[in-house]
Amino acid sequence: MEVSLRTKIALSIIVSVIMGVIIHTMLGSVVDSPFLQFNLRDASRAALINGEDGQAESDRPERASRDSRNTLNERPSPSYRRGEGGTIRALYITPSMSTRYHTFLWRQFQQYMGDFDIEMQAFPSNYDVRREAGAVRGAIQDGYDMILINPSDADGIRPALREARAAGLIVGTFLTDLPPEARSDRDFHSGVDDIIWGVFAALAIADRFPEGAKVVEVGGGGGRRAVISEGFRLFANDFGLEVIGNRHSERQDSREAQAIMEGFITEFGAAIDGVFVHWDEGAPGVTEALVNAGMGDVFIVSIGGTDVGFQQVLDGHQDATIGPSYENIVRFALQSARYLFDGDDSPVFWPTSVDTITRDNIRNFHWPAW
């Protein structure tokens, strides 16, 4: 059966939420609140739009095991040190350790790695793929069991990761995945599919404007923006949201977001009902442009779930920020390593859901530390 892209996205959301709830229960609560009813309600609503209730074989979560790994990855399997039990020596390669965001993530690993009997060292690459490749090869020489990497160059790191897997190390990607054609070079990925950000932004606006609305999109920089926009536009159309303007920031800063929004106001004026901003830190600039134009009641949703987004929502300057549970993403990565090291099955991709934070539910969430 041929399955549409919209259906695949809808099913992905449902699987993400269900898996999140199951594993959330398995691993123990890492946040005070359960997954929001908003996620379940709107994920189901998204699926029903397609008028299809069956799940194709190809849409089921892919799982890897020692027996199936050769078929899934279409390459010889290295001699994994599985079934040994005991402590896992892991190297975490991160693009940076100089930002609040990256130091927060490292603190999460430090907090939870003991729960899975993992000893982890961190290596900041300063966004240099050559340093990342050197760290991978150093880990091979030093006898590490596992590499977990948030790559700064997902394509450039492939040869080094391929060497690590051939040497018997477990390789996981974190937050940023390898290109689809390269995913045989890692064992698992823990993160959020970028297309989901756009889908949930459309759902948030549609929840406010069930009869439809005219919206503009202030995109972020980098290659992710096209994927995020794809998810947004697919579901915007289904929910009667007309995207009348779409411009992208190059520097991804608040002043540039303000300038983009001022351009939209000049062009479309009071016809604008809602704004989708690709990053939380751009929302204050959008807000300022709208307030200066006397359009403070325009709906604003951004993505990131950062402290900037939380503060904007709490102060009433924007309506929603969409963010993942980074605690869950961290714990899912550690759980994958534990499963694989012990010889158990593990999903190739941990589907992590996102939460839509509004003024009504913001106090149910931990305030982000970045």
Residue pairs with C-beta under 8 A, 6 or more apart in sequence:
1 54
1 56
3 52
3 56
3 58
3 59
4 50
4 52
5 234
6 46
6 49
6 50
6 234
6 235
6 238
7 47
7 50
7 52
7 59
8 59
9 46
9 195
9 196
9 199
9 231
9 234
9 235
10 43
10 46
10 47
10 49
10 50
11 47
11 55
11 59
12 59
12 193
12 195
12 196
12 351
13 39
13 43
13 46
13 47
13 196
13 199
13 200
13 353
14 43
14 44
14 47
15 59
15 61
15 351
16 43
16 196
16 351
16 352
16 353
17 35
17 39
17 40
17 43
17 353
19 61
19 347
19 350
19 351
20 35
20 325
20 328
20 351
20 352
20 353
21 34
21 35
23 328
23 332
23 335
23 350
24 30
24 34
24 35
24 328
27 328
27 331
27 332
27 335
30 112
30 325
30 327
30 328
30 331
31 325
31 327
31 328
31 365
31 366
32 364
32 365
32 366
33 361
33 364
33 365
35 353
35 355
36 355
36 356
36 361
36 364
38 203
38 207
38 355
38 356
39 200
39 353
39 354
39 355
39 356
42 200
42 203
42 207
45 203
46 199
46 203
46 235
46 238
47 53
49 238
61 347
61 349
61 351
62 72
62 347
62 348
62 349
63 345
63 346
63 347
63 348
64 72
64 73
64 187
64 188
64 345
64 346
64 347
64 348
65 345
66 77
66 80
66 82
66 343
69 77
70 76
70 77
72 184
72 348
73 184
74 184
75 184
78 165
78 166
78 167
78 168
79 168
80 168
80 170
80 340
81 145
81 168
81 341
82 340
82 341
82 342
82 343
83 342
83 343
84 341
84 342
85 341
85 342
86 117
87 117
87 118
87 119
88 116
88 117
88 118
88 119
88 145
88 146
88 170
88 337
88 338
88 341
89 119
89 143
89 144
89 145
89 146
90 113
90 118
90 119
90 120
90 121
90 144
90 145
90 146
90 147
90 148
90 337
91 120
91 121
91 123
91 135
91 136
91 139
91 144
91 146
91 147
91 148
92 106
92 109
92 120
92 121
92 122
92 123
92 148
92 149
92 174
93 123
93 125
93 132
93 135
93 136
93 147
93 148
93 149
93 150
93 151
94 102
94 105
94 106
94 122
94 123
94 124
94 125
94 149
94 150
95 102
95 124
95 125
95 126
95 127
95 150
95 151
95 152
96 102
96 124
96 125
96 126
96 127
97 103
97 106
97 122
97 124
98 124
99 370
100 369
100 370
101 306
101 370
102 124
103 370
104 326
104 368
104 369
104 370
105 150
105 326
105 330
106 122
107 369
108 326
108 327
108 330
109 120
109 122
109 330
109 334
110 120
112 327
112 330
112 331
112 334
113 119
113 120
113 334
115 331
115 334
116 334
116 335
116 337
116 338
117 338
118 146
118 334
118 337
118 338
120 148
123 131
123 135
125 131
125 132
125 135
125 152
127 152
128 152
129 151
129 152
129 153
129 156
129 157
132 149
132 151
132 152
132 153
132 157
132 160
133 156
133 157
133 159
133 160
136 147
136 149
136 157
136 160
136 161
136 163
136 164
137 160
137 163
137 164
139 147
139 164
139 169
140 163
140 164
140 167
140 169
144 169
145 169
145 170
145 341
146 169
146 170
146 171
146 172
146 337
146 341
147 161
147 164
147 169
147 170
147 171
147 172
148 172
148 173
148 174
148 333
148 337
149 157
149 161
149 171
149 172
149 173
149 174
150 173
150 174
150 175
150 176
151 157
151 173
151 176
151 178
154 173
154 176
154 177
154 178
154 179
154 182
155 178
155 179
155 182
157 178
158 178
158 182
158 185
161 171
161 178
161 185
161 186
162 185
164 171
165 171
165 185
165 186
165 187
170 187
170 337
170 340
170 341
171 185
171 186
171 187
172 186
172 187
172 188
172 189
172 190
172 333
172 336
172 337
173 186
173 188
173 189
173 190
173 191
174 189
174 190
174 191
174 329
174 333
175 190
175 191
175 192
175 329
176 191
177 183
177 186
177 189
177 191
177 349
178 185
178 186
178 189
183 189
183 348
187 336
187 340
187 346
187 348
188 333
188 336
188 340
188 346
188 347
188 348
188 349
188 350
189 348
189 349
189 350
190 329
190 330
190 332
190 333
190 336
190 349
190 350
190 352
191 329
191 350
191 352
192 324
192 329
192 352
192 353
192 354
193 351
194 224
194 227
194 228
194 231
195 227
195 228
195 230
195 231
196 231
196 353
196 354
197 228
197 231
197 232
197 278
197 303
197 322
197 354
198 227
198 228
198 229
198 230
198 231
198 232
198 233
198 234
198 235
198 276
199 231
199 232
199 234
199 235
200 303
200 322
200 354
200 356
201 232
201 276
201 301
201 303
201 322
202 231
202 232
202 233
202 234
202 235
202 236
202 239
202 241
202 276
203 235
203 239
203 356
204 301
204 319
204 320
204 322
204 356
205 213
205 215
205 236
205 239
205 241
205 274
205 276
205 299
205 301
206 235
206 236
206 239
206 240
206 241
208 274
208 299
208 319
209 240
209 241
209 273
209 274
209 299
211 240
212 239
212 240
212 241
212 242
213 240
213 241
213 242
213 273
213 274
213 299
214 241
214 242
214 244
214 268
214 271
214 272
214 273
214 274
215 236
215 241
215 242
215 243
215 244
215 272
215 273
215 274
215 275
215 276
216 243
216 244
216 245
216 246
216 261
216 264
216 268
216 272
216 274
216 275
216 276
217 229
217 232
217 243
217 245
217 246
217 247
217 275
217 276
217 278
218 247
218 248
218 249
218 257
218 260
218 261
218 275
218 276
218 277
218 278
218 282
218 286
219 225
219 228
219 229
219 246
219 247
219 248
219 249
219 278
220 228
220 248
220 249
220 252
220 278
220 279
220 282
221 248
221 249
221 250
221 251
221 252
222 252
225 248
225 278
228 278
228 303
229 246
232 243
232 276
233 243
236 242
236 243
241 274
244 268
244 271
244 272
245 264
245 267
245 268
245 272
247 260
247 263
247 264
249 256
249 257
249 260
249 278
249 282
250 256
252 279
252 281
252 282
253 281
253 282
253 285
254 281
254 282
254 283
254 284
254 285
255 285
256 282
256 285
257 277
257 282
257 283
257 284
257 285
257 286
258 285
258 286
258 288
258 289
259 285
259 289
260 286
261 275
261 285
261 286
261 289
261 290
262 289
262 293
264 272
264 275
265 272
265 289
265 290
265 293
265 295
270 295
272 295
272 298
273 298
273 299
274 298
274 299
274 300
274 301
275 286
275 290
275 298
275 299
275 300
275 301
276 301
276 302
277 283
277 286
277 300
277 301
277 302
277 303
278 302
278 303
279 302
279 303
279 304
280 302
280 303
280 304
280 305
280 306
280 308
280 309
280 312
280 321
281 304
281 306
281 308
282 302
283 300
283 302
283 308
283 309
283 312
283 317
283 318
283 321
284 308
284 312
284 317
286 300
286 318
287 296
287 300
287 312
287 317
287 318
290 296
290 298
290 300
299 319
300 312
300 317
300 318
300 319
300 320
301 318
301 319
301 320
301 321
301 322
301 356
302 309
302 312
302 318
302 320
302 321
302 322
303 321
303 322
303 323
304 321
304 322
304 323
305 321
305 322
305 323
305 324
305 354
305 355
305 357
305 368
306 321
306 323
306 368
306 370
307 367
307 368
307 369
307 370
309 318
309 321
309 323
309 357
310 321
310 357
310 362
310 365
310 367
310 368
312 318
312 321
313 319
313 320
313 321
313 357
313 358
313 359
313 362
314 359
314 362
316 359
319 358
319 359
320 356
320 357
320 358
321 356
321 357
322 354
322 355
322 356
322 357
323 354
323 355
323 357
323 368
324 352
324 353
324 354
324 355
325 352
325 353
325 355
328 352
329 350
329 352
332 350
332 352
333 350
335 346
335 350
336 346
336 347
336 350
339 345
339 346
340 346
355 365
357 365
